[in-house]
Amino acid sequence: MKKLIRFLKGYGKETFLAPLFKMLEATFELIVPLVVAGIMDIGIKNKDSAYIWHQCVIMVLLGMIGLVCALTAQYFAAKAATGFSTALRREMFSHISSLSYRELDRLGTPTLVTRITSDINQAQTGVNMVLRLFLRSPFIVVGAVIMSFTINVRIGVIFLIAVPVISIVIYLIMKWTVPIYKKAQASLDRISLITRENHVGARVVRAFGRQYEENKDFSEVNDQYTAIQIRAGKISALLNPATTVIMNFAIIAILWYGGIEVGNGIISQGEVVALVNYMNQILIALIALANLIVAVTKAMASAVRINEVLDTQSTLTDEGTNAQKDKADTARVEFRNVTFTYAGSQVPALTGISFTAKPGETIGIIGGTGCGKSTLVNLIPRFYDVTQGEILIDGNSVKAYPFAQLRTKIGMVPQHAVLFKGTIRDNMKWGKADATDQQIDLALSIAQAKDFVDSKLEKLDTMISQGGANLSGGQRQRLTIARALVGKPEILVMDDSASALDFATDAALRHAIHEQTKGMTVFIVSQRATSIKQADKILVLDDGALAGVGTHKELMESCQVYREICLSQLSEQEVNR
Ligand SMILES: Nc1ncnc2c1ncn2[C@@H]1O[C@H](COP(=O)(O)OP(=O)(O)OP(=O)(O)O)[C@@H](O)[C@H]1O
């Protein structure tokens, strides 16, 4: 939690004033039993109703001032705590955005969602409670014990015994419950994981009629979470009865010795009542302290989870501080003996890949599932760094480019067509923030998406729902291709991104890209031989290694893997066409 305190920067005044006002409130609370004692010992004893009314007014005033102090403290504490969580959330969001795929793969989305929401809320509650109660509760306990001593030393000793006994009981109950609260937070991660998977894959769940099983799985983790909470609740429920019993014993002792001291004329009846009130105040303060410690423990458990994310350093660093100039007479993209292994994996996904792609060339990448096609193209925009070897773009290592420059050179069309909630125009502008409607229209027409966008009533202003759920798979794919084209990248990477298009549209798309984007180097990853057959260069991948490089004709003669792929998909005539 210490590491997170920096997020309270800018709230110095609030973090000072919140506890201060709470202490003021506590001070007024400690005076009240003395006023009550006065009413009994002077007002009631002498039947002095004017005095009683006077003291009652003082009591109401003390209560009102106490209330104002409490509200003021609450205001400052809430302001500091929400400011703290807002800054922390902002930092965490931008930190997560800076992480590379390697770290995101390792951490996983569900836990990141829980950490940026629930864990930060927990930390916020912790900060709020610390500001309000950290000083107040001990202040009331110590103040009440001191007041009891000023009234009567012998009875003060009862306080000195009761306070540690109540504290020990509270400590034991908390020692029991705190680990359970930590478990609860981990269980929440599982709920988040299942919820996310189910909502993202809602259609698949329905298509396979898995609602019952998925509901069952969800109910299991949900019940587990509930059981953990109930267990913690049951143990915590012991807190009140156990501490109240001890307090009642202490009150009996106060009344007993107090009665004797009253009989001896050492203390007054009002003072006995004041001592009982102080004992009550101590109990309430200690229970508040226990709640504070539970909140702080939860906040600390959450802080560990938050820090784990904040301390995760991206293995990809934006080393290129200066924009790079293209070198003359170099390939647009060059792989030099590239090997890549995913974190946590024993075997490389790519081994010894070398090839060059010139400006304007179309590079087809083909191979069986899981042979490393997506991995290869993901290395070009540095989603991951190579394990061995080097990748150059326009003669410079990809690592030498500032990310911003590198990513504007490359238009990525990922395997899974992801669009964001907003209009079609908003989504197109991801490719170029200041793109004009003409530029967007041109990109849409190359991507074979113009007709269907024009057929919509609101054209570019048509709303796309979250994830593009109101579009067909093929429409989504075409829009993601158009989005990549809007920025006129030098390199276009299409990772199996025409798989949902019919053959004619796929062919028209490739033709349009070829005709209308002169100079652009295009990578087409595909399982379909027809999609890459016309490419200037085809890379045939087999189990992470290059099985062949060349044109369709060359590969048909020299590459067994390629020949098998083609013959399994095309007729002899089509192969030779
Ligand atoms: N994020 C990841 N973490 C660990 N291993 C991965 C990851 N992504 C892919 N792999 C592994 O790397 C290998 C290559 O995967 P890749 O996605 O590049 O194959 P692909 O040829 O594109 O497959 P497909 O045609 O099915 O999309 C596979 O064995 C896969 O299991």
The ligand as an SDF file (V2000), in Angstrom:
LIG
                    3D

 31 33  0  0  0  0  0  0  0  0999 V2000
    0.0780  -15.9930  -27.3000 N   0  0  0  0  0  0  0  0  0  0  0  0
    0.6310  -17.1910  -27.4160 C   0  0  0  0  0  0  0  0  0  0  0  0
    1.2840  -17.7500  -26.3880 N   0  0  0  0  0  0  0  0  0  0  0  0
    1.8730  -18.9660  -26.5230 C   0  0  0  0  0  0  0  0  0  0  0  0
    1.8470  -19.7010  -27.6390 N   0  0  0  0  0  0  0  0  0  0  0  0
    1.2120  -19.1940  -28.7160 C   0  0  0  0  0  0  0  0  0  0  0  0
    0.5580  -17.9140  -28.6570 C   0  0  0  0  0  0  0  0  0  0  0  0
    0.0020  -17.6600  -29.8570 N   0  0  0  0  0  0  0  0  0  0  0  0
    0.2980  -18.7410  -30.6330 C   0  0  0  0  0  0  0  0  0  0  0  0
    1.0050  -19.6440  -29.9510 N   0  0  0  0  0  0  0  0  0  0  0  0
    1.5340  -20.9040  -30.4550 C   0  0  0  0  0  0  0  0  0  0  0  0
    2.4360  -20.6230  -31.5300 O   0  0  0  0  0  0  0  0  0  0  0  0
    2.2400  -21.4970  -32.6140 C   0  0  0  0  0  0  0  0  0  0  0  0
    1.9500  -20.6930  -33.9010 C   0  0  0  0  0  0  0  0  0  0  0  0
    0.7090  -20.0360  -33.7510 O   0  0  0  0  0  0  0  0  0  0  0  0
    0.1320  -19.0470  -34.8550 P   0  0  0  0  0  0  0  0  0  0  0  0
   -1.0820  -18.3990  -34.3080 O   0  0  0  0  0  0  0  0  0  0  0  0
    1.2270  -18.1720  -35.3310 O   0  0  0  0  0  0  0  0  0  0  0  0
   -0.2590  -20.0840  -35.9990 O   0  0  0  0  0  0  0  0  0  0  0  0
   -1.0240  -19.8200  -37.3580 P   0  0  0  0  0  0  0  0  0  0  0  0
   -0.2270  -20.4830  -38.4140 O   0  0  0  0  0  0  0  0  0  0  0  0
   -1.3430  -18.3860  -37.5450 O   0  0  0  0  0  0  0  0  0  0  0  0
   -2.3570  -20.6550  -37.1070 O   0  0  0  0  0  0  0  0  0  0  0  0
   -3.8260  -20.4240  -37.7200 P   0  0  0  0  0  0  0  0  0  0  0  0
   -3.7630  -20.6590  -39.1850 O   0  0  0  0  0  0  0  0  0  0  0  0
   -4.6310  -21.4710  -37.0350 O   0  0  0  0  0  0  0  0  0  0  0  0
   -4.2360  -19.0390  -37.3670 O   0  0  0  0  0  0  0  0  0  0  0  0
    1.1020  -22.4240  -32.2210 C   0  0  0  0  0  0  0  0  0  0  0  0
    1.6830  -23.6450  -31.7870 O   0  0  0  0  0  0  0  0  0  0  0  0
    0.4240  -21.7540  -31.0730 C   0  0  0  0  0  0  0  0  0  0  0  0
   -0.0330  -22.7000  -30.1390 O   0  0  0  0  0  0  0  0  0  0  0  0
  1  2  1  0
  2  3  1  0
  2  7  2  0
  3  4  2  0
  4  5  1  0
  5  6  2  0
  6  7  1  0
  6 10  1  0
  7  8  1  0
  8  9  2  0
  9 10  1  0
 10 11  1  0
 11 12  1  0
 11 30  1  0
 12 13  1  0
 13 14  1  0
 13 28  1  0
 14 15  1  0
 15 16  1  0
 16 17  2  0
 16 18  1  0
 16 19  1  0
 19 20  1  0
 20 21  2  0
 20 22  1  0
 20 23  1  0
 23 24  1  0
 24 25  2  0
 24 26  1  0
 24 27  1  0
 28 29  1  0
 28 30  1  0
 30 31  1  0
M  END
$$$$
